[in-house]
Amino acid sequence: MCFFLDKLNLAKDEYESNFVSAVVPSGEIGVKFDDIGAFEEVKRALNELVILPMRRPELFSHGNLLRPCKGILLFGPPGTGKTLLAKALATEAGANFISITGSTLTSKVLF
């Protein structure tokens, strides 16, 4: 409960409070790569693209050839495991997971 109250204090307005309330700390997600039975190639790629640069930034500090990616895009039809992979990635990387919908993103534009 304390964490939730701290998150709400960060929000400047109602729009931001929608985002802050959607943040899930990595310790509360509860999904790891080992929990996912398939997608071995995808899990390996996510590990190399996201987790490795976070854990070993010195490997990417020399030259322009080996720079970490700035983002990833998981795409596909509904029910194919995109959210599950994103939650597992957040857990493995020790990052927060932000669960938002498209309508949340467009609501500020419309009002």
C-alpha positions in Angstrom: 0.0 0.0 0.0 2.9 2.4 0.8 4.3 1.9 -2.7 1.0 2.7 -4.3 0.6 5.9 -2.3 4.2 6.9 -3.3 3.4 6.4 -7.0 0.3 8.6 -6.8 2.3 11.4 -5.3 4.5 11.4 -8.4 1.6 12.2 -10.7 1.1 15.8 -11.7 -2.4 15.4 -13.0 -5.2 12.9 -13.6 -3.7 11.9 -16.9 -0.3 11.0 -15.3 -2.0 9.2 -12.4 -3.5 6.8 -15.0 0.1 5.9 -16.0 1.5 5.8 -12.5 -1.2 3.4 -11.4 -0.3 1.1 -14.2 3.4 0.6 -13.1 4.1 -2.8 -11.7 7.5 -3.3 -9.9 9.6 -6.2 -11.2 9.3 -8.1 -7.9 5.5 -8.1 -8.2 5.2 -9.3 -11.8 5.8 -13.0 -11.1 6.7 -14.2 -14.6 10.2 -15.3 -15.7 11.6 -16.7 -18.9 11.7 -20.1 -17.4 7.9 -20.0 -17.0 7.5 -19.7 -20.8 7.6 -23.1 -22.5 8.4 -22.0 -26.0 9.9 -19.0 -27.8 13.5 -20.0 -27.1 14.8 -18.0 -30.0 12.8 -14.9 -29.0 13.9 -15.2 -25.4 17.6 -15.5 -26.4 17.2 -12.4 -28.7 15.5 -10.4 -25.9 18.3 -11.4 -23.5 20.9 -10.2 -26.0 19.1 -7.0 -26.9 17.8 -5.8 -23.6 19.2 -7.6 -20.6 22.9 -7.9 -21.6 23.3 -4.1 -22.2 21.7 -3.4 -18.9 23.9 -5.9 -16.9 27.1 -5.3 -18.9 27.2 -1.7 -20.2 31.0 -1.8 -20.6 30.6 -4.2 -23.5 28.8 -1.5 -25.5 30.8 1.5 -24.5 33.5 1.2 -27.3 32.8 2.2 -30.9 29.6 2.6 -32.8 29.2 -1.0 -34.0 28.1 -2.4 -30.7 25.5 0.0 -29.4 22.5 -1.3 -27.4 19.1 -1.0 -29.1 16.9 1.9 -28.1 13.7 -0.2 -28.0 11.9 -3.3 -29.2 8.5 -3.9 -30.7 6.6 -7.1 -30.1 3.9 -7.6 -32.6 1.5 -10.3 -33.7 -2.1 -11.3 -33.3 -3.9 -11.4 -29.9 -3.1 -14.3 -27.7 0.4 -15.1 -29.0 2.3 -14.3 -25.8 3.5 -10.7 -26.4 2.5 -9.5 -23.0 3.8 -12.6 -21.3 7.2 -12.1 -22.9 7.2 -8.4 -22.0 6.4 -9.2 -18.3 9.1 -11.9 -18.2 11.6 -9.5 -19.8 10.8 -6.9 -17.2 11.3 -9.4 -14.4 14.6 -10.7 -15.8 15.9 -7.2 -16.4 14.8 -5.9 -13.0 12.6 -3.2 -14.6 9.1 -2.0 -13.9 6.3 -3.2 -16.2 3.8 -0.5 -17.3 0.5 -2.0 -18.4 -1.3 0.6 -20.6 -3.9 0.4 -23.3 -4.2 2.4 -26.5 -7.2 4.2 -25.2 -5.1 5.5 -22.3 -2.5 6.9 -24.6 -5.1 8.8 -26.8 -7.3 10.0 -23.9 -5.2 13.2 -23.3 -5.2 14.0 -27.0 -9.0 13.9 -27.1 -9.6 16.1 -24.0 
